[in-house]
Amino acid sequence: MKDCSYRPPRSLREEPVLPPAEMEVQALWFEQLYQPLLTTDDGRTVEIIQPGFWNHGGGPDFTRAVVRFRKNGKPDDDLTIGNVEVHLHPADWNAHGHHHDAAYNETILHVVWEPRGGKAFFPATASFRRVPQVVLGSQLVAPWPDLQPLCASLLRGPLPGAEPGRCSAELARLPSEQIVEILRAAGLFRLRQKARRWFWRQRLTSPEQALHEALAEALGFHANQVPMRLVAQRLPWAVLRRLEPEARLAHLFGLAGFLPNESVTRLRSEPRGWLGKLWEIWWKERGALDYALLPRSQWRLAGLRPLNRPERRLAALAQMVPRVPELLAALQARDAERFGATLLAIRDPFWEKHATLTGAPLRVPCRLVGEERVHDILVNVFWPMVSLEEPEAAQIALRKITAASNSASRVASQRLLISSLRPKQIREALVQQGILQIFRDYCQTDCSRCRDCTFPELVKTWSR
């Protein structure tokens, strides 16, 4: 017999709500949909003053969080500032390899949805520091089914990195042209800081060495700028330029810790042959450079796209060494086009076909330094160095250049929420540099969640 009973549309039925996915737990943390004081697994309570900036790339899920721990009801005198990592279950910390990844050494809280299994799990960093753990599922402001629609709506759009700051309302009262001038002034300040830094590196070393270090740092992206610059300092340009190409690669990869000590018989024949040549050189030189070797923990590999791996960036740096005089001549001639073309012409037959030593070859060969990276080097290296002699020329150029978007600038823009600017104004390189400078000077140093920040008051004086 046919069932003629009424069935409400799917959208009107009460469907069981599934437990949250990891991104939904991150959304709960970002929106602060939890109790004012959270209980940790070590018997303390913790007040979340600032949940941190939501990081959608590699590394901890939230950076620059600010918390205050309490024991026996008494708050600590000092705030604790660091990163927060979010998982569904406690054991995911080790399952994802965070226990031996130095990128997670500054984690101050491990937030999980629920405990799993009867055995307690205590997350620890690579430096063997225990990380306090919070079970969020039992400490929300309302049951998960009530909060799930809010998280779903947040995750449907572009994911925010930060909430709008108190300054965003004050900036919204200013005309767009005045905002642009404020941001350009901050951008010029950032440009002068970079120029001053490279001025002193040139004075202390040489123009060639300063450029060598600047290029290495730019190749490191945000994740590996420091170790790339350390490599350039420990293997100076004057030393590398005297080496043959294979010896140059051997020294860079060996000192950086990317020549594996274990058996390479499992590798494909081409990487095995490449490594064999470099090891033949490196084992003779390693003893003399043992004091300068970088530990593998210095490098951040989590979340990197294969083409952005530091191995490929070291190969690019090796190929740049003989081009430094040519690049320096273009710099002195203020010829950005020739400087960029020289970088684009850099080749390495092996690394154009490989992203790593252990992975499969790339389906399509890819140049070591692409147009986007060259564009970034022009903004962050070429024009700041030009500004040492011709600051006005650098300023004019950066007003004409369109800046490439990155996670840092997106988070900074969300914090300032400058909605009155046109897309063309927001993408101007000098404006982008100004946004990043304000974010660094105010947002990243503020632990009060805007309450004690002086930038909104500064904006008020401009409006008057």
Summary of the structure (lengths in Angstrom):
residues: 464
radius of gyration: 25.6
end to end distance: 79.0
largest distance: 93.1
contacts: 1395
relative contact order: 0.12
helix: 51%
strand: 10%
